[in-house]
Amino acid sequence: MVHSKRHGEILRLLQEEGTVTIASLADRLGVSLETVRRDVKPLTGDGSVLKMHGAIGLPSLVGEAPFERRMRDNADAKRLIARMVAATIRDGESIMLDTGTTTSFLARELLGHRRLTVVTNSSDIARTLATVNGNKVYMAGGELRSDSGAAFGASAIEFVSRFSVSHAVISIGAVDAVAGIMDYDLDEAEFARMVLSRGQRSLVITDHSKFGRQGLVQVCGFDGFSELATDHPPPRDIAAALAESGARLSIAGGEAGF
């Protein structure tokens, strides 16, 4: 692929996804990291593209891709994970969910449950589970994001800190073998960290595409949660880190417990 064609392909991927990591671009374009960095340099130089930590984005779409678009990404895998996790939650139990596409899929899979107590900062999750089947839903207040419709900030964290629940569940943006569970937004990472601390069971749910990524902010190490649920076995280094921490690994379609 010649230089100008790669520029076009890079811009096309950014239009579709909002942001793309340098490592992902190298993999998709079949070139080295150094080649991608050289290709990106003139695009960032003329303002067509913004450079971020290990990634690039369009000026109008900086950050993660819009929520509805992300709901379509790996939707089958997220639904499979959500269905597996929903089967481990019983009627009448309490659950805390942070905002995220995989947790939103979990909320939809919980529509058959009854008398749940739900604590969340996600208006999507709150709308899905409120006023049905005798559920109680408590939604954190704070600054509401226009993309995800979720509340963040000190008041949201303080609100959820008052609850202790049976299941604390977060979805995340990256799983790194050294840093552990990571995200791309400081407020989201801080909120997710608090959620994990409030559950008898602390569960991270993510599809396999997040393995090997490095986010901007650490949520916690592998010792900061009790279980990780996903759709494919993780790479060897991540599996080893999970095993060493004592965290359980659950794979949709089959389970592996450490």
DRENPA-3360 file (N, C-alpha, C; in nm, 2 decimals, always signed):
BEGIN
1 = MVHSKRHG = +0.09/-0.12/+0.00/+0.00/+0.00/+0.00/+0.09/+0.12/+0.00 ~ +0.07/+0.21/-0.10/+0.16/+0.33/-0.11/+0.12/+0.43/+0.00 ~ +0.21/+0.53/+0.02/+0.20/+0.62/+0.13/+0.06/+0.70/+0.12 ~ +0.02/+0.75/+0.00/-0.10/+0.83/-0.01/-0.23/+0.74/+0.02 ~ -0.22/+0.62/-0.03/-0.33/+0.52/+0.00/-0.35/+0.49/+0.14 ~ -0.23/+0.48/+0.21/-0.24/+0.46/+0.36/-0.30/+0.58/+0.43 ~ -0.27/+0.70/+0.38/-0.33/+0.82/+0.44/-0.48/+0.81/+0.43 ~ -0.53/+0.77/+0.31/-0.68/+0.76/+0.29/-0.74/+0.65/+0.38;
9 = EILRLLQE = -0.67/+0.54/+0.40/-0.72/+0.43/+0.48/-0.72/+0.47/+0.63 ~ -0.62/+0.54/+0.67/-0.61/+0.59/+0.81/-0.73/+0.68/+0.84 ~ -0.76/+0.78/+0.75/-0.87/+0.87/+0.76/-1.00/+0.80/+0.76 ~ -1.01/+0.69/+0.68/-1.14/+0.62/+0.67/-1.16/+0.55/+0.80 ~ -1.06/+0.48/+0.86/-1.07/+0.42/+0.99/-1.11/+0.51/+1.10 ~ -1.06/+0.63/+1.09/-1.09/+0.73/+1.19/-1.23/+0.78/+1.18 ~ -1.28/+0.79/+1.06/-1.42/+0.83/+1.04/-1.51/+0.73/+1.10 ~ -1.48/+0.60/+1.09/-1.56/+0.49/+1.14/-1.55/+0.48/+1.29;
17 = EGTVTIAS = -1.44/+0.50/+1.35/-1.41/+0.46/+1.49/-1.39/+0.58/+1.58 ~ -1.36/+0.70/+1.53/-1.33/+0.81/+1.61/-1.19/+0.82/+1.66 ~ -1.14/+0.72/+1.72/-0.99/+0.71/+1.76/-0.94/+0.57/+1.73 ~ -0.81/+0.56/+1.70/-0.75/+0.43/+1.67/-0.61/+0.44/+1.73 ~ -0.57/+0.33/+1.79/-0.43/+0.32/+1.84/-0.33/+0.30/+1.73 ~ -0.21/+0.35/+1.76/-0.10/+0.33/+1.66/-0.08/+0.18/+1.63 ~ -0.08/+0.10/+1.74/-0.06/-0.04/+1.73/-0.16/-0.11/+1.64 ~ -0.29/-0.06/+1.66/-0.40/-0.12/+1.58/-0.38/-0.08/+1.43;
25 = LADRLGVS = -0.34/+0.04/+1.41/-0.32/+0.08/+1.27/-0.21/+0.00/+1.20 ~ -0.10/-0.02/+1.27/+0.01/-0.10/+1.22/-0.04/-0.24/+1.18 ~ -0.12/-0.30/+1.27/-0.17/-0.43/+1.25/-0.26/-0.44/+1.13 ~ -0.36/-0.34/+1.12/-0.45/-0.34/+1.01/-0.39/-0.31/+0.88 ~ -0.29/-0.22/+0.88/-0.23/-0.18/+0.75/-0.12/-0.27/+0.71 ~ -0.08/-0.36/+0.80/+0.03/-0.46/+0.77/+0.17/-0.39/+0.76 ~ +0.19/-0.29/+0.84/+0.32/-0.22/+0.83/+0.37/-0.21/+0.98 ~ +0.49/-0.16/+0.99/+0.56/-0.14/+1.12/+0.50/-0.02/+1.20;
33 = LETVRRDV = +0.52/-0.02/+1.33/+0.48/+0.10/+1.41/+0.55/+0.22/+1.36 ~ +0.68/+0.21/+1.32/+0.75/+0.32/+1.28/+0.70/+0.38/+1.15 ~ +0.65/+0.29/+1.06/+0.59/+0.33/+0.93/+0.46/+0.41/+0.96 ~ +0.38/+0.36/+1.05/+0.26/+0.43/+1.08/+0.29/+0.57/+1.14 ~ +0.39/+0.57/+1.23/+0.42/+0.70/+1.29/+0.46/+0.80/+1.18 ~ +0.54/+0.75/+1.08/+0.58/+0.84/+0.97/+0.46/+0.89/+0.89 ~ +0.37/+0.79/+0.86/+0.25/+0.83/+0.79/+0.16/+0.93/+0.86 ~ +0.15/+0.92/+0.99/+0.07/+1.00/+1.07/+0.12/+1.14/+1.09;
41 = KPLTGDGS = +0.25/+1.15/+1.08/+0.32/+1.28/+1.11/+0.26/+1.40/+1.02 ~ +0.26/+1.38/+0.89/+0.20/+1.50/+0.81/+0.05/+1.52/+0.84 ~ -0.02/+1.42/+0.88/-0.16/+1.44/+0.91/-0.18/+1.52/+1.03 ~ -0.10/+1.49/+1.13/-0.10/+1.57/+1.26/-0.05/+1.71/+1.23 ~ +0.05/+1.72/+1.14/+0.11/+1.85/+1.12/+0.02/+1.95/+1.05 ~ -0.07/+1.90/+0.97/-0.16/+1.99/+0.90/-0.30/+2.00/+0.97 ~ -0.31/+1.93/+1.09/-0.43/+1.95/+1.17/-0.54/+1.85/+1.13 ~ -0.52/+1.76/+1.03/-0.63/+1.67/+0.99/-0.65/+1.57/+1.10;
49 = VLKMHGAI = -0.55/+1.54/+1.18/-0.56/+1.44/+1.28/-0.50/+1.49/+1.41 ~ -0.56/+1.45/+1.53/-0.50/+1.49/+1.66/-0.42/+1.37/+1.71 ~ -0.31/+1.39/+1.77/-0.23/+1.29/+1.83/-0.26/+1.28/+1.98 ~ -0.28/+1.16/+2.03/-0.30/+1.14/+2.17/-0.20/+1.04/+2.23 ~ -0.22/+0.99/+2.35/-0.13/+0.89/+2.41/-0.15/+0.76/+2.34 ~ -0.05/+0.73/+2.25/-0.05/+0.60/+2.18/-0.16/+0.58/+2.08 ~ -0.23/+0.69/+2.04/-0.34/+0.68/+1.95/-0.36/+0.81/+1.87 ~ -0.44/+0.81/+1.77/-0.48/+0.93/+1.70/-0.63/+0.94/+1.69;
57 = GLPSLVGE = -0.68/+1.06/+1.66/-0.83/+1.08/+1.65/-0.86/+1.20/+1.56 ~ -0.98/+1.20/+1.50/-1.02/+1.32/+1.43/-1.05/+1.43/+1.53 ~ -1.02/+1.56/+1.49/-1.05/+1.67/+1.58/-1.19/+1.68/+1.63 ~ -1.29/+1.63/+1.54/-1.43/+1.64/+1.58/-1.48/+1.52/+1.66 ~ -1.39/+1.41/+1.67/-1.43/+1.29/+1.73/-1.33/+1.24/+1.83 ~ -1.26/+1.33/+1.90/-1.16/+1.29/+2.00/-1.23/+1.21/+2.11 ~ -1.16/+1.11/+2.16/-1.21/+1.03/+2.27/-1.26/+0.90/+2.21 ~ -1.33/+0.82/+2.28/-1.38/+0.70/+2.23/-1.49/+0.73/+2.13;
65 = APFERRMR = -1.52/+0.63/+2.04/-1.62/+0.65/+1.95/-1.76/+0.67/+2.02 ~ -1.85/+0.74/+1.96/-1.98/+0.76/+2.02/-2.04/+0.63/+2.07 ~ -2.12/+0.65/+2.18/-2.17/+0.53/+2.25/-2.25/+0.43/+2.16 ~ -2.34/+0.49/+2.08/-2.42/+0.40/+2.00/-2.33/+0.33/+1.90 ~ -2.23/+0.39/+1.85/-2.14/+0.32/+1.75/-2.07/+0.21/+1.83 ~ -2.02/+0.24/+1.95/-1.95/+0.14/+2.03/-2.04/+0.02/+2.06 ~ -2.17/+0.05/+2.08/-2.27/-0.06/+2.10/-2.27/-0.16/+1.99 ~ -2.24/-0.12/+1.87/-2.24/-0.21/+1.75/-2.11/-0.29/+1.74;
73 = DNADAKRL = -2.00/-0.23/+1.80/-1.87/-0.30/+1.79/-1.87/-0.43/+1.87 ~ -1.83/-0.54/+1.81/-1.83/-0.67/+1.88/-1.95/-0.70/+1.96 ~ -2.07/-0.66/+1.90/-2.20/-0.68/+1.97/-2.23/-0.82/+2.01 ~ -2.20/-0.91/+1.92/-2.23/-1.06/+1.95/-2.14/-1.10/+2.07 ~ -2.02/-1.07/+2.07/-1.93/-1.11/+2.18/-1.98/-1.05/+2.31 ~ -2.02/-0.92/+2.31/-2.06/-0.85/+2.43/-2.19/-0.91/+2.48 ~ -2.28/-0.95/+2.39/-2.41/-1.01/+2.42/-2.38/-1.15/+2.49 ~ -2.29/-1.22/+2.43/-2.26/-1.36/+2.49/-2.20/-1.35/+2.63;
81 = IARMVAAT = -2.11/-1.25/+2.65/-2.06/-1.23/+2.78/-2.17/-1.19/+2.88 ~ -2.25/-1.10/+2.84/-2.36/-1.05/+2.92/-2.46/-1.16/+2.96 ~ -2.49/-1.25/+2.87/-2.58/-1.36/+2.89/-2.52/-1.45/+3.00 ~ -2.39/-1.48/+2.99/-2.32/-1.56/+3.08/-2.32/-1.50/+3.22 ~ -2.29/-1.37/+3.23/-2.29/-1.31/+3.36/-2.43/-1.30/+3.42 ~ -2.53/-1.27/+3.34/-2.67/-1.25/+3.39/-2.71/-1.38/+3.45 ~ -2.67/-1.50/+3.40/-2.71/-1.63/+3.46/-2.65/-1.65/+3.60 ~ -2.55/-1.57/+3.64/-2.49/-1.59/+3.77/-2.56/-1.50/+3.87;
89 = IRDGESIM = -2.65/-1.41/+3.83/-2.72/-1.32/+3.92/-2.86/-1.37/+3.94 ~ -2.90/-1.37/+4.07/-3.03/-1.42/+4.11/-3.13/-1.31/+4.13 ~ -3.26/-1.35/+4.12/-3.37/-1.25/+4.15/-3.35/-1.20/+4.29 ~ -3.37/-1.07/+4.31/-3.37/-1.01/+4.44/-3.23/-0.97/+4.49 ~ -3.13/-0.99/+4.41/-2.99/-0.95/+4.45/-2.97/-0.80/+4.41 ~ -2.86/-0.75/+4.46/-2.82/-0.61/+4.43/-2.70/-0.61/+4.34 ~ -2.69/-0.52/+4.25/-2.59/-0.51/+4.15/-2.55/-0.36/+4.12 ~ -2.42/-0.33/+4.11/-2.38/-0.20/+4.08/-2.31/-0.21/+3.94;
97 = LDTGTTTS = -2.34/-0.12/+3.85/-2.29/-0.12/+3.71/-2.24/+0.01/+3.68 ~ -2.12/+0.02/+3.62/-2.07/+0.14/+3.57/-2.12/+0.16/+3.42 ~ -2.10/+0.27/+3.36/-2.14/+0.29/+3.22/-2.04/+0.22/+3.13 ~ -2.10/+0.17/+3.02/-2.01/+0.10/+2.92/-2.10/+0.02/+2.83 ~ -2.05/-0.02/+2.72/-2.14/-0.09/+2.62/-2.17/-0.23/+2.67 ~ -2.06/-0.30/+2.73/-2.09/-0.44/+2.78/-2.18/-0.44/+2.90 ~ -2.17/-0.34/+2.99/-2.26/-0.34/+3.10/-2.40/-0.30/+3.05 ~ -2.41/-0.22/+2.95/-2.55/-0.20/+2.89/-2.61/-0.32/+2.83;
105 = FLARELLG = -2.52/-0.41/+2.77/-2.57/-0.54/+2.72/-2.62/-0.62/+2.84 ~ -2.54/-0.62/+2.95/-2.58/-0.69/+3.07/-2.71/-0.65/+3.12 ~ -2.74/-0.52/+3.12/-2.86/-0.47/+3.17/-2.98/-0.53/+3.09 ~ -2.96/-0.54/+2.96/-3.06/-0.59/+2.87/-3.09/-0.74/+2.90 ~ -2.98/-0.81/+2.93/-2.99/-0.95/+2.96/-3.06/-0.98/+3.10 ~ -3.06/-0.87/+3.18/-3.12/-0.88/+3.32/-3.27/-0.85/+3.32 ~ -3.32/-0.82/+3.20/-3.47/-0.78/+3.19/-3.56/-0.90/+3.23 ~ -3.51/-1.02/+3.23/-3.59/-1.13/+3.28/-3.59/-1.15/+3.43;
113 = HRRLTVVT = -3.50/-1.08/+3.50/-3.49/-1.09/+3.64/-3.59/-1.01/+3.71 ~ -3.61/-1.04/+3.84/-3.71/-0.97/+3.92/-3.65/-0.92/+4.05 ~ -3.71/-0.80/+4.10/-3.67/-0.75/+4.23/-3.52/-0.72/+4.24 ~ -3.46/-0.68/+4.14/-3.32/-0.64/+4.15/-3.31/-0.50/+4.22 ~ -3.20/-0.48/+4.29/-3.16/-0.35/+4.33/-3.04/-0.31/+4.25 ~ -3.05/-0.20/+4.17/-2.95/-0.16/+4.08/-2.89/-0.02/+4.11 ~ -2.76/-0.01/+4.12/-2.70/+0.12/+4.14/-2.61/+0.14/+4.02 ~ -2.62/+0.26/+3.96/-2.55/+0.29/+3.83/-2.53/+0.44/+3.81;
121 = NSSDIART = -2.44/+0.47/+3.73/-2.42/+0.61/+3.68/-2.46/+0.63/+3.54 ~ -2.52/+0.52/+3.48/-2.56/+0.52/+3.34/-2.71/+0.54/+3.32 ~ -2.75/+0.64/+3.25/-2.89/+0.67/+3.22/-2.95/+0.56/+3.13 ~ -2.86/+0.50/+3.05/-2.91/+0.39/+2.96/-2.94/+0.27/+3.04 ~ -2.86/+0.23/+3.14/-2.88/+0.12/+3.23/-3.00/+0.14/+3.32 ~ -3.01/+0.27/+3.37/-3.12/+0.30/+3.46/-3.25/+0.29/+3.38 ~ -3.26/+0.35/+3.26/-3.38/+0.34/+3.18/-3.42/+0.20/+3.15 ~ -3.32/+0.11/+3.12/-3.35/-0.03/+3.08/-3.41/-0.10/+3.20;
129 = LATVNGNK = -3.36/-0.08/+3.32/-3.41/-0.17/+3.43/-3.50/-0.11/+3.53 ~ -3.52/+0.02/+3.52/-3.62/+0.09/+3.61/-3.76/+0.06/+3.57 ~ -3.85/+0.06/+3.67/-4.00/+0.04/+3.66/-4.04/-0.09/+3.60 ~ -3.95/-0.19/+3.59/-3.99/-0.32/+3.54/-3.96/-0.43/+3.65 ~ -4.05/-0.53/+3.66/-4.03/-0.65/+3.74/-4.00/-0.62/+3.89 ~ -4.05/-0.51/+3.94/-4.03/-0.48/+4.08/-3.89/-0.43/+4.12 ~ -3.81/-0.39/+4.02/-3.67/-0.35/+4.04/-3.67/-0.21/+4.12 ~ -3.56/-0.19/+4.19/-3.53/-0.06/+4.25/-3.40/-0.02/+4.18;
137 = VYMAGGEL = -3.40/+0.11/+4.12/-3.28/+0.16/+4.06/-3.24/+0.29/+4.12 ~ -3.12/+0.30/+4.16/-3.06/+0.42/+4.22/-2.95/+0.47/+4.12 ~ -2.97/+0.60/+4.07/-2.88/+0.65/+3.98/-2.80/+0.76/+4.04 ~ -2.67/+0.76/+4.02/-2.58/+0.86/+4.07/-2.60/+0.99/+3.99 ~ -2.58/+1.10/+4.07/-2.59/+1.23/+4.00/-2.45/+1.29/+3.98 ~ -2.44/+1.39/+3.90/-2.32/+1.45/+3.86/-2.32/+1.51/+3.73 ~ -2.21/+1.54/+3.67/-2.20/+1.59/+3.54/-2.24/+1.49/+3.44 ~ -2.34/+1.51/+3.35/-2.39/+1.41/+3.26/-2.32/+1.43/+3.13;
145 = RSDSGAAF = -2.26/+1.32/+3.08/-2.19/+1.32/+2.95/-2.29/+1.32/+2.83 ~ -2.26/+1.40/+2.73/-2.35/+1.40/+2.62/-2.34/+1.27/+2.54 ~ -2.22/+1.21/+2.53/-2.20/+1.09/+2.45/-2.28/+0.97/+2.52 ~ -2.24/+0.93/+2.64/-2.29/+0.81/+2.70/-2.42/+0.83/+2.79 ~ -2.45/+0.96/+2.82/-2.56/+0.98/+2.91/-2.53/+0.93/+3.05 ~ -2.40/+0.94/+3.09/-2.36/+0.89/+3.22/-2.31/+1.00/+3.31 ~ -2.33/+0.99/+3.44/-2.29/+1.09/+3.54/-2.15/+1.06/+3.59 ~ -2.07/+1.16/+3.60/-1.93/+1.15/+3.66/-1.90/+1.26/+3.75;
153 = GASAIEFV = -1.79/+1.25/+3.82/-1.75/+1.35/+3.91/-1.75/+1.31/+4.06 ~ -1.71/+1.39/+4.15/-1.70/+1.36/+4.29/-1.83/+1.32/+4.35 ~ -1.94/+1.39/+4.31/-2.07/+1.36/+4.37/-2.12/+1.22/+4.33 ~ -2.09/+1.18/+4.20/-2.13/+1.04/+4.16/-2.05/+0.94/+4.24 ~ -1.92/+0.96/+4.26/-1.84/+0.86/+4.33/-1.88/+0.86/+4.48 ~ -1.91/+0.97/+4.54/-1.96/+0.97/+4.68/-2.09/+0.90/+4.69 ~ -2.18/+0.92/+4.59/-2.31/+0.85/+4.60/-2.30/+0.70/+4.60 ~ -2.22/+0.65/+4.51/-2.21/+0.50/+4.50/-2.13/+0.44/+4.62;
161 = SRFSVSHA = -2.05/+0.52/+4.68/-1.97/+0.48/+4.79/-2.06/+0.44/+4.91 ~ -2.18/+0.49/+4.92/-2.27/+0.46/+5.03/-2.33/+0.32/+5.02 ~ -2.32/+0.25/+4.91/-2.39/+0.12/+4.89/-2.29/+0.01/+4.90 ~ -2.34/-0.11/+4.95/-2.26/-0.23/+4.94/-2.35/-0.33/+4.87 ~ -2.30/-0.39/+4.76/-2.39/-0.48/+4.68/-2.33/-0.62/+4.66 ~ -2.42/-0.71/+4.61/-2.37/-0.84/+4.59/-2.28/-0.85/+4.47 ~ -2.31/-0.78/+4.37/-2.23/-0.79/+4.24/-2.19/-0.65/+4.20 ~ -2.06/-0.62/+4.19/-2.01/-0.49/+4.14/-1.94/-0.52/+4.00;
169 = VISIGAVD = -2.00/-0.46/+3.90/-1.95/-0.50/+3.76/-1.91/-0.37/+3.68 ~ -1.79/-0.38/+3.62/-1.75/-0.27/+3.54/-1.71/-0.33/+3.40 ~ -1.72/-0.24/+3.30/-1.66/-0.28/+3.17/-1.55/-0.18/+3.14 ~ -1.44/-0.22/+3.07/-1.32/-0.14/+3.06/-1.27/-0.13/+2.92 ~ -1.17/-0.04/+2.90/-1.13/-0.01/+2.77/-1.00/-0.08/+2.73 ~ -0.93/-0.14/+2.83/-0.80/-0.20/+2.80/-0.76/-0.29/+2.91 ~ -0.69/-0.40/+2.87/-0.63/-0.49/+2.97/-0.48/-0.51/+2.93 ~ -0.39/-0.46/+3.02/-0.25/-0.47/+2.99/-0.19/-0.57/+3.09;
177 = AVAGIMDY = -0.10/-0.65/+3.04/-0.04/-0.76/+3.13/+0.04/-0.70/+3.25 ~ +0.09/-0.58/+3.24/+0.17/-0.52/+3.35/+0.08/-0.43/+3.43 ~ +0.01/-0.34/+3.36/-0.06/-0.23/+3.44/-0.20/-0.29/+3.49 ~ -0.25/-0.39/+3.42/-0.38/-0.44/+3.47/-0.50/-0.38/+3.39 ~ -0.60/-0.34/+3.46/-0.72/-0.29/+3.40/-0.71/-0.14/+3.38 ~ -0.73/-0.10/+3.26/-0.71/+0.04/+3.23/-0.83/+0.10/+3.15 ~ -0.83/+0.24/+3.15/-0.94/+0.31/+3.07/-0.87/+0.43/+3.01 ~ -0.95/+0.50/+2.93/-0.89/+0.62/+2.86/-0.94/+0.75/+2.92;
185 = DLDEAEFA = -1.02/+0.75/+3.02/-1.07/+0.87/+3.08/-1.05/+0.87/+3.23 ~ -1.00/+0.97/+3.29/-0.97/+0.97/+3.44/-1.10/+0.96/+3.52 ~ -1.20/+1.03/+3.49/-1.33/+1.02/+3.56/-1.39/+0.88/+3.56 ~ -1.38/+0.82/+3.44/-1.44/+0.69/+3.43/-1.36/+0.59/+3.51 ~ -1.23/+0.60/+3.50/-1.14/+0.51/+3.58/-1.16/+0.52/+3.73 ~ -1.17/+0.65/+3.78/-1.19/+0.67/+3.92/-1.33/+0.61/+3.97 ~ -1.43/+0.63/+3.88/-1.56/+0.58/+3.92/-1.56/+0.43/+3.92 ~ -1.50/+0.37/+3.81/-1.49/+0.22/+3.81/-1.42/+0.16/+3.93;
193 = RMVLSRGQ = -1.31/+0.23/+3.97/-1.24/+0.18/+4.09/-1.33/+0.18/+4.21 ~ -1.41/+0.28/+4.23/-1.50/+0.28/+4.34/-1.60/+0.17/+4.33 ~ -1.66/+0.15/+4.21/-1.76/+0.04/+4.19/-1.70/-0.09/+4.24 ~ -1.58/-0.12/+4.19/-1.52/-0.25/+4.23/-1.51/-0.27/+4.38 ~ -1.49/-0.16/+4.45/-1.47/-0.17/+4.60/-1.60/-0.19/+4.67 ~ -1.71/-0.19/+4.60/-1.84/-0.19/+4.67/-1.91/-0.32/+4.67 ~ -1.85/-0.42/+4.60/-1.92/-0.55/+4.58/-1.86/-0.67/+4.66 ~ -1.95/-0.76/+4.70/-1.90/-0.88/+4.76/-1.82/-0.96/+4.65;
201 = RSLVITDH = -1.88/-0.95/+4.53/-1.81/-1.00/+4.41/-1.78/-0.88/+4.32 ~ -1.65/-0.87/+4.28/-1.61/-0.76/+4.19/-1.57/-0.82/+4.05 ~ -1.64/-0.78/+3.95/-1.63/-0.84/+3.82/-1.60/-0.74/+3.71 ~ -1.50/-0.77/+3.63/-1.46/-0.70/+3.51/-1.51/-0.77/+3.39 ~ -1.59/-0.71/+3.31/-1.64/-0.78/+3.19/-1.59/-0.70/+3.06 ~ -1.53/-0.78/+2.97/-1.47/-0.72/+2.85/-1.46/-0.82/+2.74 ~ -1.48/-0.78/+2.62/-1.46/-0.87/+2.50/-1.31/-0.88/+2.47 ~ -1.27/-0.98/+2.40/-1.13/-1.01/+2.38/-1.05/-0.89/+2.31;
209 = SKFGRQGL = -1.12/-0.80/+2.24/-1.05/-0.70/+2.16/-0.97/-0.60/+2.26 ~ -1.01/-0.60/+2.38/-0.94/-0.51/+2.48/-0.81/-0.57/+2.53 ~ -0.78/-0.70/+2.51/-0.66/-0.76/+2.56/-0.54/-0.71/+2.49 ~ -0.44/-0.67/+2.56/-0.31/-0.62/+2.50/-0.31/-0.48/+2.47 ~ -0.42/-0.41/+2.50/-0.43/-0.26/+2.48/-0.38/-0.20/+2.61 ~ -0.32/-0.08/+2.59/-0.28/+0.00/+2.71/-0.36/+0.13/+2.71 ~ -0.44/+0.15/+2.81/-0.52/+0.27/+2.82/-0.44/+0.38/+2.88 ~ -0.50/+0.49/+2.91/-0.43/+0.61/+2.96/-0.42/+0.61/+3.11;
217 = VQVCGFDG = -0.53/+0.55/+3.18/-0.54/+0.56/+3.32/-0.56/+0.42/+3.38 ~ -0.49/+0.38/+3.48/-0.51/+0.25/+3.55/-0.63/+0.26/+3.64 ~ -0.72/+0.16/+3.62/-0.83/+0.14/+3.71/-0.78/+0.06/+3.84 ~ -0.71/-0.05/+3.81/-0.66/-0.13/+3.92/-0.57/-0.24/+3.86 ~ -0.49/-0.30/+3.95/-0.41/-0.42/+3.91/-0.50/-0.54/+3.91 ~ -0.44/-0.65/+3.87/-0.51/-0.78/+3.87/-0.56/-0.83/+4.00 ~ -0.50/-0.77/+4.11/-0.55/-0.81/+4.24/-0.66/-0.72/+4.29 ~ -0.72/-0.63/+4.20/-0.82/-0.53/+4.24/-0.96/-0.58/+4.21;
225 = FSELATDH = -0.98/-0.71/+4.17/-1.11/-0.76/+4.14/-1.11/-0.91/+4.15 ~ -1.23/-0.97/+4.16/-1.23/-1.11/+4.19/-1.25/-1.20/+4.07 ~ -1.30/-1.14/+3.96/-1.33/-1.22/+3.84/-1.33/-1.14/+3.72 ~ -1.28/-1.20/+3.61/-1.29/-1.14/+3.47/-1.37/-1.23/+3.38 ~ -1.47/-1.17/+3.32/-1.55/-1.24/+3.22/-1.53/-1.19/+3.08 ~ -1.51/-1.28/+2.99/-1.48/-1.25/+2.85/-1.53/-1.35/+2.76 ~ -1.50/-1.34/+2.63/-1.55/-1.43/+2.53/-1.44/-1.52/+2.47 ~ -1.31/-1.49/+2.49/-1.21/-1.58/+2.44/-1.10/-1.58/+2.54;
233 = PPPRDIAA = -1.02/-1.69/+2.55/-0.91/-1.69/+2.64/-0.81/-1.58/+2.61 ~ -0.76/-1.51/+2.72/-0.67/-1.40/+2.70/-0.53/-1.45/+2.66 ~ -0.45/-1.36/+2.61/-0.31/-1.40/+2.58/-0.24/-1.46/+2.70 ~ -0.13/-1.53/+2.68/-0.06/-1.60/+2.78/-0.02/-1.51/+2.90 ~ +0.04/-1.39/+2.86/+0.09/-1.31/+2.97/-0.02/-1.25/+3.06 ~ -0.14/-1.22/+3.00/-0.25/-1.18/+3.08/-0.31/-1.29/+3.16 ~ -0.32/-1.41/+3.10/-0.37/-1.53/+3.18/-0.28/-1.56/+3.30 ~ -0.15/-1.54/+3.28/-0.05/-1.57/+3.39/-0.07/-1.46/+3.50;
241 = ALAESGAR = -0.09/-1.34/+3.46/-0.11/-1.23/+3.56/-0.24/-1.26/+3.64 ~ -0.35/-1.30/+3.57/-0.47/-1.33/+3.64/-0.45/-1.45/+3.74 ~ -0.39/-1.55/+3.69/-0.36/-1.67/+3.77/-0.28/-1.64/+3.90 ~ -0.18/-1.55/+3.88/-0.10/-1.51/+4.00/-0.18/-1.43/+4.10 ~ -0.27/-1.35/+4.05/-0.35/-1.27/+4.14/-0.46/-1.34/+4.21 ~ -0.49/-1.46/+4.16/-0.60/-1.54/+4.22/-0.74/-1.50/+4.16 ~ -0.75/-1.41/+4.06/-0.87/-1.38/+4.00/-0.93/-1.49/+3.92 ~ -1.06/-1.51/+3.92/-1.12/-1.61/+3.84/-1.14/-1.57/+3.70;
249 = LSIAGGEA = -1.12/-1.65/+3.60/-1.14/-1.62/+3.46/-1.26/-1.70/+3.41 ~ -1.37/-1.63/+3.36/-1.48/-1.70/+3.31/-1.49/-1.66/+3.16 ~ -1.51/-1.77/+3.08/-1.51/-1.75/+2.93/-1.65/-1.79/+2.88 ~ -1.72/-1.70/+2.82/-1.85/-1.73/+2.76/-1.84/-1.85/+2.67 ~ -1.93/-1.95/+2.70/-1.92/-2.07/+2.62/-1.84/-2.18/+2.68 ~ -1.78/-2.15/+2.80/-1.70/-2.24/+2.87/-1.63/-2.16/+2.98 ~ -1.59/-2.22/+3.09/-1.53/-2.15/+3.20/-1.39/-2.21/+3.23 ~ -1.30/-2.11/+3.27/-1.17/-2.15/+3.33/-1.16/-2.08/+3.46;
257 = GF = -1.14/-2.16/+3.56/-1.13/-2.10/+3.70/-0.99/-2.11/+3.75 ~ -0.93/-2.00/+3.80/-0.80/-2.01/+3.86/-0.82/-2.02/+4.01;
% end
